[in-house]
């Protein structure tokens, strides 16, 4: 632009975690949720084959947002505990996840846990180290939960057989499903349409099921977005898993409203 060249800058939002602001969803998200089902089903098989007291733990992607974990949980129907970065991790006590798991195992013989990779930092702490891509290194929440479940059962005079599954690259490397393939085609076509119409510095995205052009600075300023811990999505997870709700009560004068343009995330 500074050199007066006729060049348009058009972006297409890409993140498997679905944490780009303003848009309904990012491409790859639907495929990731679908691919997660195989890992959850494997965890259920492992848990039921190790009854009594069989527990399967599945770690899914989600550094700062738990969209993959919650949608995989809702899409499965087999999950008894879902842990995400937006909701505090409480291990023991009245609202503890470990007593909930023990009750579930005693009632059903087994249990399945889905945990987002960024969950539990309030318990495990935040690392100052970064990886080769510049992302903050995350604590090993999946291994931590496996160990804590085993220790909790042992503490109460019992034994749990816990199987941990980390399908990270199996999910990242799958081909796009039909929904994402169609979505990518629409994103690419509309990016070209915007550029040929003379626009620049924009990203194309689906907002309220309509293709729109969003200024890139606005998109970057409001990202990454997170799941509303007091919204309908989390309420659906609680109704499905029957786990205790550890979302803290609103403080006096605190605004509990959450602004999200994406209907599927409310």
Order of alpha helices (4+ residues) and beta strands (2+ residues): beta-alpha-beta-alpha-beta-alpha-beta-alpha-alpha-beta-alpha-alpha-beta-beta-alpha-alpha
